[in-house]
Amino acid sequence: MKKPTLFQIFLIISVAFFLATRLYILRDNNFHFTTDQGRDAVYVRDIIKNHTLFWKGPETSIRGIFTGPLWYYFLVPGYILTQGHPIAAPLTLIFLNLILLIYLAFWLKNNFSAQTSYLTILALLTFWPFFETSLYGFNPFPAVTLAFLQLTLLSQKKCRLSLLPLILAYNTNLAIALVLTLFQTIVFTSLKLRPKLKLGFPHLSLLLAITSIIFFSISPYYRPWYTVYLPPLLVAALIITIIQSQLKITRPILVLTFTLLVLNFATRYSTYLKPSPDPSLLYNQLKTIDQIYASSANQGFAAYNYTNTFYDYPYQYLFYWYGRTKYDYLPCEYSNYPLSPKELYVPHFQSYLEPRRACDRLKFLIIQSKGNGEDNSDWIQTFHQNYHLTSQTQIGAITIENYEVTPTTPTDFCLWWHRCD
């Protein structure tokens, strides 16, 4: 039997470390399930349950402008395999980043050297910003893989093939896709004017960084995640450059670089493992749902989510996936405010209303913030004035308020729609 090569052994150890560090940190639902992740889950649920075809993806920071829909379909297999568990999204990104890591290991070995491959992969394994793109499902995160793929193909002048990751980027984040398009145009133009021009991976990484900085410096819509692809690219480019320089101080520089990477990674990793009151962490959200069902004592109830993101996508998904499955019934109403028009933000919302029980007495508020969006914050005052507060529970930073309808409380239609006939 042929003995495995050093490269094969390294790759096996790297894959094992990659999976172990990422899967361990996600245990016990220790990951974020924010409004964006909840929205994705709601849409993926409708694709699976109702076989809905969506022609647009998540909305961008510019209202009315959307990305492509492939992000939703990319998540579908994971949600099917996990039977709807929200961990499907981070697991999907873990799989994507693992494919990227293996691809880079071979690409670096074939285009530079085995040593370059070893050190660059080790740097990425211990680089927290790269690790962070596996912690939860966020549609800009695949841009890291797409950017790496684009640059490696361009460095080999495979210009037509490099258009594929660019096209896919329009299904992750529009701002990132526009930057990659501008960058691609610059590279294409340069190669057309100077066909013999050689642009290596480090040069392309630097050019993309400059392009990104200039583009976002003049954009009024910049968000920190728009440049999520840059740190991993620049770290990889830095390691390659240090190794290629062959200076006398190369080894001390590498030792210092890896020391800093490992220390930062260990610190951030240990911090992330500690319990947090963050209301967007899934384990706090599931505890909140358990508390509400326990307080309802098998009676029907309504639950409203007061959050500064306005839309209650996480609880729209979790009440149906978790609450319905564990307790065999749904709230008679669960929304971002009483009598909310859910048809405006939950596709086929009628499919997710049953089974439910009569609920003429119990109501719960899930309070995550001091505001409820830009234009709809005052309804909570009306709620406080017209319902009787019976108890209050704290789950991390989430406040659960239990209310009962009193004999003098107006009907919901009268109170919220002013239809009192």
Summary of the structure (lengths in Angstrom):
residues: 421
radius of gyration: 25.0
end to end distance: 85.6
largest distance: 87.3
contacts: 1310
relative contact order: 0.11
helix: 58%
strand: 9%
